[in-house]
Amino acid sequence: MSVKDVVVQRFKQLCAQRQIKINELANLSGVTPSTAYSMMDEGRRDISILTIKKFCDGLDITLGEFFSTPEFDGLEQEIR
């Protein structure tokens, strides 16, 4: 699984826990819904650290909390 896939999976998990949709997360975060959907689109996966930070702010969690999961810890190294 790629880093981008894990990021998307994590946001979907957090939205499900809070019972909100991706467009609601966008509104909470001050991000346009189109930005949120382009991140979720498997063909595009347009993800920036700034967008991740804004989503974390909207969810009232830190970047550390967001990335502190077994899925992120288990990612393979990108450099070979």
N, C-alpha and C positions, 0 to 999 in steps of 0.2 A: 504494500500500500504506500502511496506517495505522501509526502508531507502535506500537500494541498488537500488530498483526500481525507487525511486525519483532521485537518483544520475544519473542513466542512462537516465531517462526522461529529466533531466535538460541539460545533454550534448547533447542529440539529439535536444533539442530545440535551444541551442546555435549554433549548427552546421547548423541547418536549417536557422536560422537568418543570418548566415554568408555565406550561400550557399556553404558549404564544406561538404565533406564526412568524416566518422569516420577515414578512413585511412589517409586522409589529416591532420586531427587533430593530429593523432599519429605522423606524420612527423614533423608538426610544434612544437610538444612538446618534441621531442627526445625520443619518446616511440615507441617500435616496434608495427607494425600493429597487430601482434598476441596478444599482451597485450591488445590493445584497443578492439579487437573483443572478447576476453575472458571476458572482463568486460561487453560487450553488450549482450553476450549470456545468455539467460534467465536461462539455466540449470546450468551455472557456476557462473556468477556474481562475478568474482574475482576482488575485488575492494580494493585498499589500499589508504590511505590518501596521500602517496607520488605520486601515479599516478594521483589522483585528482589534487594535487598541480601542477604537470607538465602540465596537460591539461589546467589548469587555466593560467599558464604561457604562453602556446602556444596560448591561446585565448586573452592574455593580459588583464586578469581580476584578481582581488584578490580573495582569498578564501571567504572573507566576501561577496563580490558581488555574488559569486557562490551560497552560502548558504542562502542569503537574499531573500527568496521567500516565498509566502504563503504556497506552498507545503511542504517546510521544517518546517515552523512554525506550520503547522497543524498536523505533525506526532504525533502519540500517544506515550506515555512514554513506554520505553522498560522494565522498572522495575515495577513489579506489587506487 
